[in-house]
Amino acid sequence: QVQLVESGGGLVQSGGSLRLSCAASGRFFSYYAMGWYRQAPGKQRELVARILSGGSTNYADSVKGRFTISRDNAKNTVYLQMNSLKPEDTAVYFCYLQPTAWGSNYWGQGTQVTVSS
């Protein structure tokens, strides 16, 4: 079993920054990908950013150039640095860990990010 604990959400003004953290623990030795989804009210959950085991990263077009995903392997922690935040970034952000390319994801509990205009 894998546990994911997120932190770092909150309320910020438009143009501001936040950094989300996701610490993984439990029974795993490696993973295929870790990253972040978000879900805004009335909308589907969407992939924001992910980092693969080899270090490559992918971003949603809407956050490219503003968000940066990184990791600390020693701490089994993934970070999402969010700059130049916009009101449309308001959502619950969920950390996930995909153990294998074909495996089901583990999910964190979610953290609220609210960007005021």
Secondary structure by P-SEA (a helix, b strand, c coil): cbbbbbcbbbbbccccbbbbbbbbbcccccccccbbbbbcccccccccccccccbbbbbcccccccbbbbbcccccbbbbbbcccccccccbbbbbbbccccbbbbbccbbbbbbcc
